[in-house]
Amino acid sequence: MSEDLVNDIKDAITPINDPHMGISIVDMGIVQNITVDGDQAEITLKPTNPGCMSITRIAADAKIRAEKVEGIEKAIITVEGHAMAESINEMINR
């Protein structure tokens, strides 16, 4: 079941494009990992640039879309490799 949910989440966030490249964050490799434990998803994002100005918007969009997937109550987003990762993670996961 969790593998199906992982695929459903991946499908839900695939339409999110990097605003600078116009390419899906999944296709670009920004989405590093998706795991599901019960009704909670964890998504790890790694921007291509450690100073990416769009990663907060991307992370927020990924959280919203993942939480709309049937069977997911909460999505935790972890941004890695960004200069402001700690602050972004705290803000997105309140």
C-alpha positions as CSV (number, residue, x, y, z in Angstrom):
1,M,0.0,0.0,0.0
2,S,2.7,2.5,0.9
3,E,4.4,1.9,-2.5
4,D,1.1,2.9,-4.1
5,L,0.9,6.0,-2.0
6,V,4.5,6.9,-2.9
7,N,3.6,6.7,-6.6
8,D,0.4,8.7,-6.0
9,I,2.4,11.4,-4.3
10,K,5.0,11.4,-7.1
11,D,2.2,11.8,-9.6
12,A,0.7,14.6,-7.5
13,I,3.9,16.6,-7.3
14,T,5.2,15.9,-10.9
15,P,3.2,18.9,-12.3
16,I,5.2,21.3,-10.0
17,N,7.8,22.9,-12.3
18,D,11.0,24.7,-11.5
19,P,10.0,28.3,-12.3
20,H,13.3,29.0,-13.9
21,M,13.7,25.9,-16.1
22,G,10.0,25.1,-16.7
23,I,10.8,21.4,-16.0
24,S,9.1,19.2,-13.4
25,I,10.9,19.0,-10.0
26,V,10.6,15.2,-10.3
27,D,12.3,15.2,-13.7
28,M,15.0,17.6,-12.6
29,G,15.9,15.4,-9.6
30,I,15.0,18.1,-7.0
31,V,12.8,15.4,-5.4
32,Q,15.4,13.2,-3.8
33,N,13.1,10.8,-1.8
34,I,9.5,10.1,-0.9
35,T,8.6,7.8,1.9
36,V,5.3,6.9,3.5
37,D,4.7,5.7,7.1
38,G,1.0,5.1,7.8
39,D,-0.8,8.3,6.8
40,Q,2.4,10.5,6.9
41,A,4.6,11.2,3.9
42,E,8.1,12.5,4.0
43,I,9.5,14.3,0.9
44,T,13.1,15.3,0.6
45,L,13.9,18.1,-1.8
46,K,17.4,19.3,-2.9
47,P,17.5,22.4,-5.1
48,T,20.0,22.6,-7.9
49,N,21.4,25.8,-6.4
50,P,22.1,26.3,-2.7
51,G,20.8,29.8,-3.0
52,C,17.6,28.9,-5.0
53,M,15.0,31.6,-4.4
54,S,12.1,29.4,-5.5
55,I,12.7,26.4,-3.2
56,T,10.3,27.7,-0.5
57,R,7.5,28.0,-3.0
58,I,8.3,24.5,-4.4
59,A,8.3,23.0,-0.9
60,A,5.0,24.6,0.0
61,D,3.4,23.4,-3.3
62,A,4.8,19.9,-2.7
63,K,3.3,19.8,0.8
64,I,-0.1,21.0,-0.4
65,R,-0.3,18.6,-3.2
66,A,1.0,15.6,-1.2
67,E,-1.6,16.3,1.6
68,K,-4.4,16.2,-1.1
69,V,-3.5,12.5,-1.9
70,E,-6.1,10.2,-0.5
71,G,-4.6,8.3,2.5
72,I,-2.1,11.1,3.4
73,E,-2.9,13.2,6.4
74,K,0.4,15.0,6.8
75,A,3.4,15.6,4.6
76,I,6.8,16.6,6.1
77,I,9.0,18.4,3.6
78,T,12.8,18.3,4.2
79,V,14.9,20.7,2.1
80,E,18.6,19.7,2.0
81,G,21.6,21.5,0.4
82,H,20.2,25.0,0.7
83,A,21.8,27.9,2.6
84,M,18.5,28.5,4.4
85,A,17.4,24.8,4.7
86,E,16.8,24.9,8.5
87,S,14.6,28.0,8.4
88,I,12.7,26.8,5.3
89,N,12.0,23.3,6.9
90,E,10.8,24.9,10.2
91,M,8.5,27.3,8.3
92,I,7.1,24.7,5.9
93,N,6.4,22.1,8.6
94,R,4.7,24.2,11.2
